[in-house]
């Protein structure tokens, strides 16, 4: 397999030295930065994540900062989720849509103050879209990418590890809330959140100079907890139904198609750019939607392209992410399926690189 040639266009992170010392075996490129994908093996990393604690370099989750008197107005223009009740110290999962209602990103919005927000983005050029909206509407707001690099601590022992480094008060941080904690004289926002279902935190590291000191402190404090370097795990995220922007959804899909309608308060989110389009979608209902899919047989190969789904010889959807689940002893998958075939128990055939496979639509994800 060909390697990626090094370039300054693909940026290292403040934690890259630690990732390499830990024996990273694979990377992908995400927001033009390195994102680890495997250390020991995907399955070994999966088992360890579920029983211990891992430190993840997710600096590629770049921040779009909104700062100024119109920061709140701009944030509401970007999303159909009603933000009027959101308080400083809270984090919201927010679909970001364009004027057609198409998904541009599915980030976490972090409200630092009434006039200061971070948007912790998935893989896309959202910064340019936000700058364009701010400039086009002549808003009194500064939009920029700050020197903030998230570091995640995930797994069932994450509370114990974090308390050793930041004190027991970190245990009191509630889900999708954040608090300010000090490390080496630097105040850092720490949220109870993360891209796994195993529980944990995301540390918003302001200033790359303390990246490796923090990495080393977490590793040293967790030796008896079996702390290891880790990364978002393909198997675990599919089991939990955690969607990947650019894989499971694109700007061709609305939030309702992605199963994110509960995060859309379209009638009350006044000012959202895609509001009119989404009102029509909400009234008519989506014609396709994300579903969990069981694929029968031996383990499937890696899903590096869409796999068409068929019923009675007609294409009725596509699989976008798939992997063998050791815990559930089946091939777990995420797919987009037409309304006529998305009911639980519907039988499909999936065209994998190894040939056609029987599959079954599930109502819920596995974890």
N, C-alpha and C positions, 0 to 999 in steps of 0.2 A: 504494500500500500504506500502511495507517495506521501511524503511528509510536507507540512506547511513550511515554506521558506520564511525565516525570521525577517521581520520588517518593523520599523517604527510605527507603521500603520496598525499593527496588531500589538497593543500595549500590554506590557507586564503590569502587575498589580503590586501594592505595598506588601503583599503576603507571598509573592511568587518564590522568594528564596526558601520560605518554610515549606511550601507545596513541593518544591523540587527535592528538598532534603527528606521529605516524607515518602518519596518514591512514586510520584505521580506517573501513571502509565498512559494517560490520554487526556487530550484537551479538545475543546471546541472553541470557536470564536463567537463572542457574544458582546454586542455593543462595541465591537472592535477591540475587545480585550480577551485575554486568555481566561477560560473557565474550565477547571478540571472536570473530567467526566468519569475517571476510574482510578483507583489506587491498587488494591490487591486484585480484585475482580468485581464486576458489577454485582454478582450474587454474594460474594464474601462481604463487600461493603454494605449490602442490603441487610444481611443478618446482623452485622455489627451495629448498624444504625438503630435497629429495633431493640437492642439489648443494652447498649452502653451510651456513649456520647462522642460526638464528632465535632470538629472545628472546620467550617467551610469557608473557603475563599470565594465570596460572591461579590467581590468588588465590581464585577461587570454590571451589577444592578446599579447603573448610574443614576444620579439624582438630577432632576430638573428643579431648580430653585426658583420660586416666585417670591419676590420681596418688594413691598411697597403698598401704598394705600389701596390699589385695585387688585391686590393679590387674591383675595377671596372671590371677587367677582370673576376674575379670569379662571380660577379653579372651577367655579360652577359652570362656566361656559364650556368647559372641556368634557363634562360628565353628566349623564342623566341621573346620577344618584343625588338626592337632595342633601346638601351639606349644611343647611341652615342650623341644624342642631348640633353640629360637630364642635367640640371644644378643644382648645390647646391641650396637648397631651394624649390625643386620640389618633389612631391610625384607621383609615377606611380603605377597604378594597374597592376600587372604582374603575368601572369600564370607561375608557376614553373613546369617543366616537367622532367621526367626521360629519359633514353636513348631510350625508345620506344615511346616517345611523350605523355605518360600518365601523367595526372595531379597529382602532389604531394602536391600542395597548391595553393591558389589564394590570396596572400598577397598584401599589399601595401609596395612598396619600398620607403624608405625615404633617399634622398641623402643629407647628412650633409656636406660633403666635397668630393673632388676627391678621397681621400683615406679613407673615412669613410661612411658606409651605415648602416641603420637599415632595416631589413625585418620584418614587422609587420604581424605575421603569423596567419592563421586560425588553426584549431585543428589538429595537426599532429606533428610527430617527425622530423620536417624539419631540426632542428639544427644538428642532427646526419648525415643526408644526406650531408649538406653543409660542415661539418667537414671532411667527407670522401672524397668529391671532392677536397677540399683544400689540404688534405694530399696526396691523390693519385697523384695529378698533381704537388706536391711539390711547391705550390704557397707561395709567401711571404706575408702572410695575417694571422691575428689572428681572429679566429671565436669563438664567445662566446655569452652567454645570459647575457646582462647587467641588472643592477637594474633599469629597466624602466617599469612603469606600466601606461598604457593609461587610461585616464578618459575622457569619452565623454560627451558633452553637446549638446543635440539634441532637435529640435522643432522650430517652427516659431519665438519664442521669445529668441532664443539662442544668437543672436547678442547683444541684450540689456543686457542680463545677463553677458556675457563675457566682455562687455565694462565696466561694473561696477567694475569688479575685475581686469582687465588687462589694462584698458584705451581704448579710442576710436580708437586707431591705430589698434586694433584687427579686427575692421570692414573692414579694407582694405586688409586683407588676402584673396587672390583669391582661387577659387576652386582647390583643389589638389596642393596647395602651402602651405608652412609653414613659420612662422616667429618666432623669439626668443623674449620671454617676461619674465619679472622678477616677481617672487612671493617669498616673504620673503627672498630676497637676492639670490635666485636660478634662473638661466636662464633655461627656459623650452621651448621646441619646441611645437608650437601650429599650427595644420593644419586645414584647412577648409575641413573636410571630416567626414565620419561616416557611420555606418551601418543602415541608414534610408534614406528615400527620403524627409524628412522634413527639411533638412538643419541643419548645426551645425558644431561643432569643435571636434577635438580630441587633448587632452593635453597629451604630453608624459612626465609623471612625473618621473624625475630622482631622485631616493632616496625615499624609502618608508616612511622616517621620516616626510615628509611634506604631505603625503597622506591625513590624516584626517584634518589638518589645511586647506588645499585647499578645501576639501569636505565641511567643515563647512563654509568657506568663501563664496562659491557659494550658499549654502543653505540660508545663512543670507542675501546675496545681492539680492536674488530673491523672497523674501516673497510676495511682491506685484505682482509678475509675475506668481504666483501660481507654483513656482518651486517644483518639486517632484523628489524623487529617481525613476529611471526607468531602463529599460533594453531593449536589442534588442527584438522587438515585432514580433511574428510569423505572425500575420495577415498583418501588415504593410509591412514586408519584402517580403511576397509572392505577394502582390499587386504590389510592385515595381520591382519584378523580381530580388531581391537580393539573390544570390545563397548561399547555405550553404555547405561548403566542408565537405565530410563525409556523408551528407544527399542526396544532389542533384547531386553530382559528386564524383568520387573516382579516384584512379590511373588507373582504367580500361577505363577511358574516356579521350579523347583528348580535347584540348581547343576548337577545331572546333565543336565537339559534344556538348560542353557546351555553344555554342553561343558566344565564346570569340575569334573567328577568327580575329576580328578587332584589338585585342591586340597582334597579331602574325605577325611580320615582318620577316617571315622565310627566305626570300631570302637575306635579308641584316643583319640579326642578326648572324653574323659570330662568331663562337665559342660556340653557344648554343649546349649543349650535345644532345638534342633530335632533332636537326635540320634536319638530314637526314630523320628520320621517319616522321616528320611533313611535309616535302616537298612532300612525297608520299601521305600523307593524303590530303594536299591542292590540289594536282593535281587530285586525284580521287574523293574528296568530301566525307563528312561524310555520313554514312548510317543511323544514328539516330541523334537526336538533342533535346536539351532542348526546351520545349514549355510551354506556359501558357494554362491551361485547366480549363474550367467552368464545375463544377460537379452539376448536377441538384438535386432538392429536398431539404429536410430539412437539417439542419447543420450536417456535417459529424463528426465522432469522431476524436480524435487525431490520427495523422498518425505516428505511432511509428515503422512502417515497410513498405516495398514497397507494393503498391496496383497494381496488374496487370491490364493492359488495353487491351481490346479486340475489334476486328472488324470482323464481320461475323464468330465469333467463334474462330478466330485465335489471339494469343497474338501479339500485335504490340507495346507494350511499358509498362511503369510503372509510377505511380504517386509516388513522393518521399516526397512532402510536401503539406499539405492541411489545410484549415481552413475556417470557415464561415466569410464572410466580411460584417459587418454591413452597411458600406457605399455603397457597390455595390449590396447588397442583393442577394448574390450568394455564393456558395462554390468556393473559389479561390484555384488553385493548380498549382504546378510545376511538370512537368513530362518529361521523356525521351521517345520520340516517333520515330518510324521508318520513313524513308524517304517517304514510300508509303502512310503514313497516317498523315503527319505533316502539311498539307496545312490548311489554315484558314477555319473554318466551318466544318471540318471533324468530323463526329459523331463517338463516341466511347462508350464503356461500361467499367466502372471502378468497379473492385471487391473490395468493402470496407468491413470493419468488419460487417457492417449492411446489406450487400447484394449488388447486382449489381445496379449500378446507371448509367443513361444516362449522357454523357459528350460531350463537344464540344471543339475542338482545337481552340485556338485564335492565331492570328498573333502577337499581342502585349500584354504586360502585362497591368494591369489596371491603374497604376499610374506611 
